[in-house]
Amino acid sequence: MRQIIIEVADDQKAGLLAELLSSLDFVRSLQVHDANGGGQKAEETVSPFYQDPRQSLMQKEEEAYIEMHGKLVTKYLGEYVAIYQGRVVDCDPDEVRLVERIQMNYPDEIVLIRQVQPVLPPPLYFRSPRLVQRPQ
C-alpha cells in the first residue's frame, strides 16, 4: 500500500479535496492535518463498498411499507406493490411487469418494490466475527 502526501495551504480547499478523494473507491483511508503542521485534525476510514447517497430515501420507503403493512395485506395480499414517496403508486401480481412499468414511469427514482406477505419478515441480526489468537 502506498502513501501519498498532498499539502494544501487553504483549509477550506483541503476539506474539499479530502471530500473528493474520499469518494474514490480505491482510497482506503484519509488523514487530514491542520495547516500549521499540528496534530491530526480528522481521520476517516472510507469503505471499499459503494454506498448510494440516496440510501436514506430507500429507508424511508421501507418504513412507509412497514407502517402501511396492515392495509396492504387486506388489499394486495400476494401481489407486488411499488412504494414511492410513502404511497403505493402501482401493483401487479407479476413482479417483472411491475418493474418494467416502474422503470418506465419513474426512471432514476428510488421506488421500493415488495411482495405483500401476511406477516412482516423478522429483522436480520448479523453477529460480528471475533478473532481469537491461539496459543502457539
Backbone as a ProteinNet text record, in pm:
[ID]
protein_1_A
[PRIMARY]
MRQIIIEVADDQKAGLLAELLSSLDFVRSLQVHDANGGGQKAEETVSPFYQDPRQSLMQKEEEAYIEMHGKLVTKYLGEYVAIYQGRVVDCDPDEVRLVERIQMNYPDEIVLIRQVQPVLPPPLYFRSPRLVQRPQ
[TERTIARY]
84.5	0	89.5	56	134	68.8	152.7	104.8	138	40.3	59.6	32.5	122.4	106.1	81.5	-27.2	-61.7	-72.6	0.7	-4.5	-90	-187.1	-273.8	-274.3	-243.5	-232.4	-367.9	-471.4	-604.3	-684.6	-728.1	-803.1	-933.6	-1000.3	-1126.8	-1103.6	-999.7	-968.6	-922.2	-851.3	-808.4	-929.6	-1030.9	-1153.9	-1225.4	-1232.3	-1296	-1218.3	-1085.3	-1003.3	-1020.8	-1028	-1048.3	-1182.3	-1284.8	-1417.6	-1413.6	-1344.9	-1332.3	-1256.5	-1143.9	-1063.1	-1137.5	-1216	-1287.7	-1394.1	-1436.3	-1537.4	-1477.2	-1346.2	-1281.1	-1280.9	-1316.3	-1330.8	-1199.1	-1085.4	-958.3	-889.7	-947.9	-893	-943.5	-851.1	-888.5	-894.9	-808	-812	-760.3	-795.9	-763.5	-734.3	-622.4	-586.4	-571.7	-631.3	-623.5	-556	-452.9	-381.1	-407.2	-396.6	-419.9	-305.5	-328.2	-233.6	-103.4	-103.6	17.3	108.3	72.7	153.7	131.4	28.6	-1.1	-57.4	-123.8	-178.9	-283.9	-324.8	-423.1	-557.6	-616.3	-744.7	-859.7	-851.6	-958.6	-902.9	-961.7	-925.1	-1053.3	-1054.3	-1175	-1134.4	-1202.1	-1180.7	-1294.2	-1257.7	-1355	-1383.8	-1510.2	-1548.7	-1513.3	-1461.8	-1433.7	-1560.4	-1675.5	-1801.1	-1877.7	-1937.2	-2013.5	-2140.3	-2170	-2294.6	-2364.9	-2484.4	-2561.5	-2598	-2571.9	-2606.7	-2756.9	-2837.5	-2983.1	-3035	-2946.7	-2985.5	-3093.3	-3089.3	-3189.4	-3329.7	-3338.2	-3468.8	-3530.6	-3448.4	-3498.9	-3541.8	-3468.7	-3507.2	-3643.1	-3668.6	-3799.5	-3910.7	-3884.7	-3985.7	-4010.3	-3904.6	-3920.1	-4001.2	-3976.4	-4053	-4200.2	-4226.3	-4364.9	-4432.5	-4359.1	-4413.9	-4453.7	-4366.2	-4393.6	-4516.1	-4524.5	-4637.5	-4769.7	-4765.6	-4887.6	-4918.9	-4835.6	-4846	-4985.8	-5048.6	-5182.3	-5283.3	-5282.8	-5373.9	-5335.9	-5206.1	-5159.8	-5203.7	-5200.4	-5239.3	-5385.7	-5470.5	-5613.2	-5642.7	-5560.9	-5589.6	-5501	-5374	-5277.4	-5208.3	-5265.7	-5200	-5152.3	-5024.2	-4964.7	-4918.6	-4959.9	-4919.3	-4792.7	-4730.1	-4614.9	-4663.5	-4613.4	-4650.9	-4526.4	-4546.3	-4438.8	-4471.1	-4377.4	-4398.3	-4299.8	-4355.8	-4275.9	-4325.2	-4232.3	-4262.7	-4373.4	-4366.2	-4455	-4593.7	-4618	-4751.7	-4739.2	-4841.6	-4844.1	-4874.7	-4785.5	-4805.3	-4842.9	-4821.7	-4856.2	-4852.6	-4919.9	-4917.4	-4939.7	-4896.7	-4913.8	-4880.9	-4952.7	-4914.9	-4784.3	-4744.5	-4620.8	-4513.3	-4410.3	-4304.7	-4232.3	-4207	-4133.9	-4211.6	-4339.9	-4420.2	-4422.8	-4431	-4431.1	-4298.1	-4188.1	-4055.6	-4041.6	-4089.3	-4082.3	-4158.6	-4278.5	-4357.2	-4291.1	-4236.7	-4171.3	-4048.7	-3971.7	-3854.4	-3894.5	-4008	-4055.1	-4114	-4193.4	-4262.8	-4181.9	-4085.3	-4005.1	-3855.8	-3803.8	-3661.8	-3574	-3471.2	-3373.8	-3433.1	-3547.8	-3608.4	-3595	-3601.6	-3596.5	-3739.1	-3767.9	-3900.5	-3881.7	-3950.5	-3944.2	-4048	-4005.3	-4097.8	-4089.3	-4204.4	-4211.2	-4334.9	-4323.6	-4440.9	-4506.4	-4635.9	-4708.3	-4734.5	-4677.8	-4692.6	-4782.1	-4842.4	-4931.2	-4862.8	-4734.6	-4661.2	-4531.7	-4485.3	-4357.8	-4243.9	-4140.1	-4026.4	-3955.8	-3903.6	-3834.5	-3704.7	-3656.4	-3529.7	-3414.9	-3314.3	-3195.5	-3088.3	-3027.2	-2920.1	-2792.5	-2686.3	-2556.7	-2460.8	-2405.1	-2308.7	-2172	-2097.1	-1963.6	-1869.5	-1782.3	-1686.4	-1584.2	-1535.6	-1434.5	-1307.8	-1198.8	-1070	-1008.5	-966.3	-907.2	-767.1	-672.4	-534.6	-511.6	-471.6	-446.2	-303.1	-288.6	-153.2	-67.7	59.1	149.3	237.6
-116.7	0	123.5	220.1	342.4	454.9	545	663.2	783.3	871.4	992.9	1111.2	1208.2	1327.5	1445.8	1518.2	1636.3	1752.8	1860.6	1978.3	2085	2136.2	2242.6	2350.1	2475	2583.4	2629.8	2622.2	2671.9	2558.3	2575.4	2470.8	2436.1	2537.2	2511.8	2425.3	2457.4	2377.5	2237.7	2228.6	2097	2010.9	2072.3	1999.2	1951.3	2037.6	1998.9	1887	1897.2	1792.6	1660.3	1666.6	1544.8	1481.2	1563.2	1512.1	1444.3	1505.6	1448.6	1316	1314.9	1192.9	1079.5	1111.9	1007.1	940.1	1005.3	944.3	843.8	838.9	744.2	604.7	504.9	369.7	305.5	353.6	292	358.2	464	529.7	454.3	397.7	316.6	398	496.2	580.7	718.5	814.6	953.1	1023.9	1095.5	1170.8	1316.6	1405.5	1548.4	1613.9	1695.5	1767.5	1915.8	1992.3	2136.1	2203.7	2325.9	2397.2	2431.2	2440	2475.5	2355.8	2242.8	2123.5	2059.9	2101.9	2050	1910.3	1874.1	1739.9	1707.5	1587.1	1538	1604	1654.8	1723.3	1623.9	1529.5	1431	1308.7	1197.5	1074.8	1008.3	960.8	898.6	768.8	663.3	538.6	524.5	506.8	501.1	355.6	321.8	185.3	154.5	35.4	-0.2	-33.2	-37.6	-70.1	57.3	61.4	178.2	190.5	311.9	338.7	452.1	423.1	523.4	636.3	760.9	872.2	885.4	816.2	822.1	706.8	641.5	525.7	562.1	682.1	722.6	728.2	756.4	757.2	617.5	516.6	379	339.7	383.2	352.8	414.5	534.4	597.1	516.9	464.6	383.9	253.8	193.9	71.4	98.6	212.6	249.1	270.2	330.1	351.2	216.7	121.4	-12.5	-78.5	-70.2	-131.6	-66	66.3	139.3	103.8	83.4	53.8	-94.5	-179.7	-323.6	-379.6	-340.3	-391.5	-364.1	-242.9	-207.2	-277.2	-293.4	-359.8	-506	-572	-712.9	-730.3	-640.7	-655.6	-629.8	-547	-508.8	-578.1	-604	-651.8	-783.3	-863.2	-985.3	-1071.4	-1105.8	-1189.5	-1112.1	-987.7	-906.5	-827.7	-775.2	-688	-543.8	-462.8	-321.7	-236.9	-119.9	-23	96.7	133.2	244.6	355	472.3	589.5	707.1	772	885.3	852.6	731.9	693.1	648.5	629	582.4	477.9	393.8	290.4	357.9	340.2	402.5	301.1	171.6	68.6	-67	-165	-301.7	-398.1	-522.9	-624.6	-760.3	-866	-998.9	-1048.2	-987.9	-1025.2	-920.3	-961.7	-868.3	-807	-886.5	-837.9	-726.6	-746.2	-642.1	-514.5	-530	-413.5	-338.2	-410.6	-347.8	-273.3	-333.9	-267.9	-135.7	-135.6	-12.1	93.3	49.9	144.1	205.2	123.4	177.7	277	254.5	344.1	473.1	460.4	575.9	653.2	587.2	650.7	626.4	668.9	644.1	721.3	655.6	716.3	762.3	709.6	741.3	619.9	645.6	538.8	490.8	367.3	308	170.2	146.2	16.3	-76.6	-196.8	-298.5	-418.3	-456.1	-569.3	-652	-781.7	-867.2	-860.9	-838.5	-826	-966.1	-994.6	-1122.7	-1101.7	-1208.9	-1194.1	-1134.1	-1163.1	-1107.2	-1045.4	-946	-883.1	-980.4	-979.6	-1066.9	-1018	-1109.5	-1067.4	-994.4	-909.4	-840.4	-940	-907.9	-992.4	-936.9	-1023.2	-984.1	-1051.8	-973.2	-1026.3	-1007.8	-1116.2	-1108.3	-1074	-995.6	-959.4	-1076.5	-1101.3	-1210.2	-1170.3	-1267.8	-1242.3	-1318	-1249	-1311.9	-1355.2	-1478.2	-1531.6	-1579.2	-1534.4	-1576.8	-1708	-1807.4	-1937.9	-1941.1	-2002.5	-2013.7	-2101.2	-2063.1	-2140.1	-2232.2
0	0	0	-81.9	-92.8	-16.8	31	99.8	13.8	-4.7	-82.6	9.3	9.3	91.7	-1.2	25	-53.1	43.7	15.8	100.5	33.4	107.4	59.5	166.8	128	225.3	278.3	199.4	236	300	426.5	497	426.9	372	302.2	178.4	102.6	-16.5	22.4	134.7	183	216	276.7	308.9	184.1	83.2	-43.4	-111.4	-108.2	-168.3	-93.5	39.2	118.6	85.5	68.2	31.7	-104.8	-198.9	-333	-329.3	-258.8	-251.6	-181.9	-80.1	-7.2	-93.2	-200.9	-287.8	-385.2	-395.3	-485.4	-423.9	-503.2	-448.7	-407.9	-457.1	-422.8	-303	-246.7	-128.5	-5.8	70.3	185.7	314.4	329.6	448	410	491.6	462.1	592.9	599	718.4	679.6	758.4	732.8	852.2	825.4	930.7	913.3	1022.3	1010.4	934.2	887.7	802	873.2	1005.9	1079.9	1104.3	1049.7	1069.3	1204.1	1273.1	1406.5	1400.9	1508.1	1521.6	1417.8	1424.4	1328.8	1354.2	1248.8	1260.8	1252.4	1161	1143.8	1074	1100.2	1028.8	986.4	865.3	812	743.7	774.3	703	603.8	480.3	372.9	339.5	330	296.8	151.8	124.2	-14.9	-93.3	-26.4	-91.4	-122.5	-238.8	-279.7	-195.5	-150.7	-80	-152.7	-199.8	-272.3	-177.3	-215.3	-126.7	-104.8	-185.6	-170.4	-84.4	-12.2	69	171.5	224.6	323.8	262.1	131.2	65	63.9	39.3	39.7	180.3	280.5	417.9	451.8	400.2	423.5	356.5	236.4	167.2	242.9	297.1	376.3	502.9	567	686.3	651.3	535.3	490.8	466.3	406.4	381.9	514.4	611.5	741.6	805.8	797.4	856	787.5	655.5	579.3	570.8	627.3	605.2	632.2	740.2	772.7	662.5	608.3	499.4	369.7	347	224.5	220.9	336.3	342.6	302.7	346.8	314.7	167	102.8	-35.3	-139.2	-105.6	-205.5	-167.6	-82.1	-34.9	-152	-151.2	-255.8	-378.3	-390.5	-505.8	-472.4	-577.9	-561	-564.6	-472	-467.9	-488.4	-548	-565.9	-478.2	-392	-299.4	-334.7	-360.7	-396.1	-313.5	-246.3	-158.3	-57.6	-1.6	106.7	67.2	-62.5	-102.7	-213.8	-224.3	-328.1	-461.3	-558.2	-689	-797.1	-770.3	-868.1	-798.5	-859	-806.6	-921.6	-902.4	-1004.8	-942.7	-983	-934.6	-998.1	-1111.8	-1181.5	-1152.5	-1082.3	-1041.3	-1161.9	-1263.6	-1380.7	-1452	-1470.1	-1535.7	-1452.4	-1320.9	-1232.9	-1243.6	-1240.1	-1250.1	-1382.9	-1491.3	-1622.2	-1621.3	-1564.1	-1559.6	-1471.3	-1358.7	-1267.6	-1334.2	-1404.2	-1473.5	-1581.6	-1643.8	-1747.5	-1687.2	-1581.3	-1524.4	-1420	-1355.8	-1250.9	-1274.6	-1389.3	-1416.5	-1317.4	-1270.6	-1179.1	-1045.9	-1009.5	-880.4	-787.8	-658.8	-559.7	-535	-576.9	-560.9	-497.8	-388.5	-320.9	-382.4	-418.9	-470.3	-376.7	-320.8	-228.4	-255.1	-230.5	-234.2	-96.8	-96.2	30.4	84.6	200.7	268.7	391.9	444.3	560.5	683.2	701.7	815.7	765.2	838.2	804	833.2	750.2	780.7	907	986.5	1108.9	1073.1	1162.8	1134.9	1130.1	1051.8	1042.1	1135.2	1211	1300.2	1254.2	1238.4	1199.4	1315.3	1356.6	1466.1	1408.8	1484.1	1441.5	1460.2	1363.5	1381.4	1488.7	1556.8	1660	1624.2	1637.6	1610.1	1742	1747.2	1868.8	1834.4	1911.8	1889.6	1964.2	1889.8	1952.1	2008.2	2122.8	2178.8	2089.1	2079.9	1991.3	2068.2
[MASK]
++++++++++++++++++++++++++++++++++++++++++++++++++++++++++++++++++++++++++++++++++++++++++++++++++++++++++++++++++++++++++++++++++++++++

